[in-house]
Amino acid sequence: MNQYTETFTVNRFKSFESITPIILDIVKGKTLVDLKASTTGLSTTYTVVTEDPIVETQYVAKAQGKGTSKYLGVYFNRGKWRAKIVRKQKVLCETFETEIDAAKWYDRMAIKFDGPDAVVNFPNTNTKVAK
């Protein structure tokens, strides 16, 4: 995750409301990580730390009918949750008791086949690659 730091200085008597548009312009399209203010003499220096936004990649099945899952590569069949991944001519399929376990297995297999940039259901977890 890339972090960015920007600082700007204003007259210390300016209200926070008057500098809010400046902060919003710096943050635009990013996630605010930290905001600090330091006053010395007649000026206040603001330090704004931002980072690239977190992209949630939980897929919603196109057909919300029976047997579908909101997770990529997961479906419900014959009383079990199944995860299926197809890469080139290799097809792997496993069954699970829960939808989330199936989605996590799919993530591990996707990372194994596609590397760390794989499109997964839970991008913010440190999924261990299966051997």
Backbone as a ProteinNet text record, in pm:
[ID]
protein_1_A
[PRIMARY]
MNQYTETFTVNRFKSFESITPIILDIVKGKTLVDLKASTTGLSTTYTVVTEDPIVETQYVAKAQGKGTSKYLGVYFNRGKWRAKIVRKQKVLCETFETEIDAAKWYDRMAIKFDGPDAVVNFPNTNTKVAK
[TERTIARY]
84.5	0	89.6	69.4	149.4	93.5	183	142.1	200.6	124	164.6	153.2	250.2	248.2	253.8	162.3	161.7	150.6	222	213.2	175.7	106.6	77.1	69.7	100.9	105.9	6.2	-65.7	-162.7	-144.1	-204.7	-206.1	-275.9	-217.6	-271.4	-409.7	-453	-584.6	-695.4	-658.5	-761.2	-836.5	-965.8	-1046	-1025.9	-1050.3	-1037.5	-1135.9	-1254.2	-1354.7	-1302.6	-1220	-1169.9	-1061.1	-995.4	-892.6	-943.6	-1066.8	-1123.8	-1121.9	-1156.9	-1150.5	-1009.8	-907.8	-769.7	-741.5	-781.4	-759.5	-837.7	-963.4	-1045.1	-984.6	-924.6	-860.6	-738.9	-664	-547	-591.8	-698.4	-744.8	-820.2	-874	-962.4	-916.2	-1002.4	-974	-880.1	-835.1	-744.8	-806.9	-742.1	-786.8	-701.2	-766	-693.6	-636.8	-504.9	-438	-411.2	-365.1	-328.8	-338.2	-372.6	-377.6	-321.1	-213.9	-150	-138.1	-146.6	-129.7	-21.7	64.7	172.1	176.7	159.3	156.2	286.1	345.8	464.1	447.7	461.2	446.8	309.1	307.1	180.9	130.9	195.3	152.7	126	38.1	6.9	38.4	117.5	151.7	71.8	2.1	-77.2	-3.6	2.3	59.7	-52.4	-74.6	-181.9	-117.8	-146.2	-94.2	-211.7	-196.1	-300.6	-239.4	-324.7	-278.4	-380.8	-338.3	-429.4	-548.1	-666.7	-784.7	-780.6	-845.9	-858.9	-972.5	-943.8	-1045.6	-1101.8	-1227	-1293.4	-1336.9	-1300.8	-1331.6	-1420.2	-1528.8	-1623	-1725.5	-1728	-1814.3	-1953.6	-2051.4	-2189.4	-2228.3	-2279.1	-2317.6	-2422.8	-2413.9	-2507.8	-2649.9	-2668.1	-2801.8	-2810.4	-2893.8	-2906.2	-3005.1	-3017.5	-3109.4	-3052.3	-3119.6	-3080.5	-2943.9	-2860.5	-2731.8	-2618.2	-2641.7	-2534.3	-2470.5	-2352.1	-2278.9	-2238.1	-2214.4	-2163.9	-2013.7	-1949.3	-1804.8	-1764.2	-1653.5	-1597.2	-1557.4	-1601.4	-1562.6	-1635.8	-1744	-1814.5	-1961.6	-2014.3	-2156.4	-2205.3	-2337.6	-2399	-2461.5	-2426.6	-2476.6	-2484.9	-2599.5	-2621	-2587.9	-2629.4	-2613.3	-2474.8	-2384.7	-2247.5	-2208.5	-2118.8	-2058.5	-1940.5	-1930.5	-1822.8	-1744.7	-1615.3	-1528.5	-1463.1	-1462	-1407.5	-1319.9	-1202.3	-1112.1	-1062.8	-1061.5	-1018.3	-905.3	-792.4	-678.3	-622.4	-624.7	-583.8	-663.8	-601.3	-676.1	-686	-652.1	-656.9	-781.9	-859.8	-980.9	-967.2	-981.4	-978.6	-1112.6	-1167.6	-1295.5	-1290.6	-1339.3	-1343.5	-1479.6	-1519.8	-1645.2	-1616.4	-1705.6	-1686.5	-1820.2	-1812.8	-1933.1	-1985.7	-1894.5	-1938	-1895.3	-1971.5	-1943.9	-1810	-1781.2	-1657.4	-1535.4	-1542.2	-1430	-1403.3	-1509.6	-1494.1	-1428.9	-1470.4	-1413.4	-1265.7	-1229.1	-1088.2	-1003.7	-1057.2	-985.2	-964.7	-1068.7	-1056.7	-943.9	-938.7	-833.9	-694.9	-676.5	-545.4	-505.7	-599.5	-570.2	-543.2	-618.4	-597.3	-457.8	-414.4	-280.3	-174.6	-200.2	-105.4	-85.8	-195.9	-187.6	-149.2	-202.7	-187.8	-89	-37.8	58	-9.6	70.4	18.3	-82.1	-88.6	-183.2	-314.8	-338.5	-460.9	-584.8	-692.6	-821.1	-881.1	-903.3	-949.2	-1071.9	-1136	-1254.3	-1220.7	-1108.5	-1069.1	-929.3	-916.4	-784.6	-707.2	-772.8	-704.6	-652.8	-658.1	-607.6	-479.6	-396.1	-272.4	-301.1	-349	-384.8	-258.7	-242.1	-126.7	-150.8	-47.4	-58.3	-49.6	-143.7	-143.5	-28.8	23.4	136.2	87.6
-116.4	0	123.5	213.4	334.9	441.6	504	614	743.6	851.6	982.7	1081	1172	1273	1410.3	1497.5	1635.7	1726.6	1837.7	1936.1	2071.4	2150.7	2288.2	2371.8	2499.7	2590.1	2703.5	2737.4	2847.3	2934.3	3051.7	3139.7	3066.7	3067.8	2988.1	3031.9	3148.6	3197.6	3153.9	3084.6	3033.1	2920.4	2917.1	2811.5	2680.6	2570.4	2438.8	2426.6	2487	2481.8	2546.5	2649.9	2718.9	2639.4	2546	2465.5	2327.6	2295.2	2164.8	2140.8	2239.7	2214.4	2178	2234	2200.9	2054.6	2012	1873.2	1777.8	1811.8	1726	1713.7	1821.8	1817.2	1724.5	1724.9	1636.5	1491.2	1465.7	1328.6	1270.9	1354.5	1311.4	1181.9	1079.2	951.5	860.7	904.2	821.8	799.9	718.1	692.2	774.1	849.8	929.2	837.2	846	762.8	842.8	967.3	1047.2	1195	1276.1	1420.7	1480.9	1558.9	1620.3	1770.1	1844.9	1989.9	2028.8	2120.1	2167.7	2320.3	2387.4	2533.3	2587.8	2680.4	2751.9	2897.8	2985.5	3127.8	3159.8	3222.1	3263.6	3167.6	3051.4	2959.3	2819.3	2750	2610.6	2528.3	2423.8	2333.8	2205.9	2169	2045.8	1941.6	1821.1	1708.2	1608.3	1578.4	1487.5	1363.2	1246.8	1119.9	1042.6	1002.5	926.1	801.3	710.8	592.8	556.5	472.1	425.6	358.1	375.7	315.4	164.1	103	-42.7	-80.5	-171.1	-213.9	-346.6	-346	-469.9	-540.6	-664.6	-739.6	-858.2	-833.3	-941.2	-936.1	-1040.6	-1045.2	-1091.1	-1030.2	-1071.6	-1147.1	-1267.6	-1349.3	-1276.6	-1289	-1220.8	-1267.2	-1395	-1448.1	-1477.3	-1405.7	-1425.1	-1537	-1630.3	-1741.6	-1846.1	-1958.5	-2067.8	-2123	-2150	-2214	-2118.8	-1988.1	-1894.4	-1843.1	-1790.2	-1732.7	-1591.8	-1510	-1375.9	-1377.3	-1490.8	-1499.9	-1558.8	-1511.7	-1558	-1704.5	-1786.6	-1927	-2018.1	-1970.8	-2048.6	-2065.1	-2184.7	-2210.7	-2319.8	-2329.7	-2427.5	-2537.6	-2663.7	-2776.1	-2899.6	-2965.6	-3089.9	-3077.4	-2968.4	-2950.4	-2909.1	-2878.3	-2837.9	-2713	-2638.2	-2526.1	-2580.3	-2540.7	-2589.1	-2470.3	-2489.1	-2388.5	-2452.8	-2378.9	-2432.4	-2326.1	-2367.2	-2276.5	-2346.9	-2274.2	-2329.1	-2240.7	-2301.2	-2230.7	-2316.3	-2259.2	-2331.1	-2460.3	-2574.4	-2699.5	-2770.6	-2700.6	-2760.6	-2711.6	-2805.9	-2773.7	-2833.7	-2750.3	-2797.5	-2764	-2858.8	-2838.1	-2906	-2836.3	-2889.6	-2857.8	-2935.9	-2909.3	-2864.3	-2779.8	-2721.1	-2710.5	-2701.8	-2685.6	-2542.2	-2444.8	-2304.8	-2234.9	-2134.2	-2053.2	-1980.4	-1930.6	-1855.2	-1945.5	-2068	-2161.4	-2188.8	-2202.8	-2226.3	-2105.6	-1985.2	-1863.4	-1849.2	-1884.9	-1877.8	-1978.3	-2098.6	-2198.7	-2146.5	-2086	-2028.4	-1924.9	-1838.3	-1736.2	-1798.9	-1903.5	-1969.8	-2026.4	-2088.9	-2147.4	-2038.8	-1929.7	-1819.8	-1760.9	-1743.2	-1690.3	-1790.4	-1918.2	-2022.2	-2017.7	-2005.4	-2006.4	-1871.2	-1762.8	-1631.6	-1539.1	-1580	-1496.9	-1395.4	-1305.9	-1212.7	-1111	-1093.1	-998.1	-1063.5	-1185.2	-1257.8	-1183.7	-1195.3	-1139.6	-1238.7	-1192.3	-1281	-1222.1	-1303.2	-1260.4	-1173.9	-1203	-1131.9	-1073.7	-957.4	-903.3	-851	-828	-769.1	-870.8	-998.7	-1100.8	-1158.7	-1205.7	-1270.7	-1417.7	-1449.1	-1586.3	-1665.1	-1776.1	-1862.3	-1944.2	-1957	-2032.2	-2180.8	-2256	-2401.5	-2462.9	-2572.2	-2638.7	-2741
0	0	0	-97.6	-106.3	-13.5	64.1	151.1	98	113	65.7	181	192	297	232.2	272.3	224.5	344.5	338.1	445.6	386.4	465.1	425.9	552.5	537.6	651.9	630.5	736.9	732.5	856.2	852.6	968.2	1081.8	1199.5	1310	1354.3	1313.3	1353.2	1257	1150	1058.3	1127.6	1106.9	1168.6	1093.5	1164.1	1100.5	984.3	999.6	892.9	765.4	778.3	659.4	586.7	656.1	588.3	547.7	588.7	551.9	401.3	316	170.7	121.9	184	146.1	178.6	297.9	339.6	249.8	220.9	134.1	-5.3	-55.2	-186.5	-184.8	-75.6	-63	-54.2	20.9	45.1	-74.7	-159.6	-269	-336.1	-330.2	-395.5	-317.8	-200	-119.5	18.5	99.3	235.5	331.3	420.5	519.4	626.3	648.6	748.2	874.9	858.3	974.8	939.8	1038.7	1023.1	1150.7	1136.2	1252.7	1230.8	1340	1335.4	1434.7	1391.9	1478.3	1467.9	1581.5	1582.1	1639.5	1564.4	1612.5	1572.2	1668.6	1639.8	1585.6	1467.9	1407.8	1300.6	1288.7	1182.6	1237.1	1166.9	1197.4	1073.9	1093.7	984.1	1000.6	894.6	892.8	809.9	862	789.5	764.8	636.7	597	536.1	595	543.1	484.2	356.8	288.4	226.9	183.6	111.5	6	-86.7	-190	-123.8	-180.3	-117.9	-122.5	-23.9	-19.5	-112.7	-201.8	-296.6	-250	-214.9	-176.4	-303.1	-316.1	-437	-403.9	-340.2	-315.7	-427.5	-505.6	-621.7	-585	-645.6	-628.2	-754.2	-736.2	-851.2	-933.5	-1065.6	-1154.2	-1128.4	-1116.1	-1089	-940.7	-871.4	-727.3	-695.2	-784.6	-764.9	-671.8	-664.9	-576.8	-617.4	-519.7	-545.4	-575.9	-573.4	-604	-475.9	-491	-378.6	-415.8	-315.6	-344	-367.2	-348.6	-363.6	-497.8	-546.5	-672.3	-660.9	-757.3	-762.2	-666	-604.1	-501.2	-539.9	-518.4	-542.7	-448.9	-434.1	-344.6	-429	-396.8	-475	-385.7	-387.2	-312.8	-163.9	-104.6	38.7	84.7	-7.2	28.7	-49.7	10.5	-61.2	-139.4	-264.1	-350.5	-404.3	-411.1	-471.6	-592.9	-701.8	-826.4	-890.6	-934.6	-1004.5	-1130.2	-1240	-1368.3	-1420.1	-1444.9	-1502.2	-1614.1	-1734.1	-1855.4	-1863.8	-1862.9	-1873.4	-1738.9	-1631.7	-1498.7	-1425	-1373	-1297.7	-1158.3	-1056.5	-917.8	-854.1	-780.3	-713.7	-576.8	-474.6	-338.3	-277.8	-178.2	-107.7	35.1	88.2	220.5	292.7	424.8	506.5	499.8	486.4	485.9	357.7	323.3	204.6	218	337.2	359.1	346.7	399	383	235.5	158.1	13.9	-52.8	-14.5	-72.7	-36.7	86.1	127.5	50.2	28.1	-51.5	-192.7	-251.1	-385	-386.8	-285.5	-278.4	-277.4	-196	-189.2	-325.1	-393.1	-524.5	-628.9	-623.5	-718	-700.4	-575.5	-549.3	-594.1	-573.1	-615.4	-767.2	-841.8	-987.7	-1047.3	-991.3	-1053.2	-982.8	-867.6	-796.1	-704.9	-646.4	-546.2	-600.8	-732.5	-790.5	-831.1	-785.7	-820.9	-770.8	-846.3	-803.1	-704.2	-580.9	-474.1	-404.7	-324	-249.6	-128.9	-62.8	58.2	39	-28.5	-60.2	59.6	172.6	287.8	387.6	351.2	442.2	386.6	473.9	431.7	409	291	258.2	227.5	295.4	271.6	145.1	64.3	-60.1	-30.3	-85.4	-66.5	-143.3	-91.6	-157.3	-255.5
[MASK]
+++++++++++++++++++++++++++++++++++++++++++++++++++++++++++++++++++++++++++++++++++++++++++++++++++++++++++++++++++++++++++++++++++

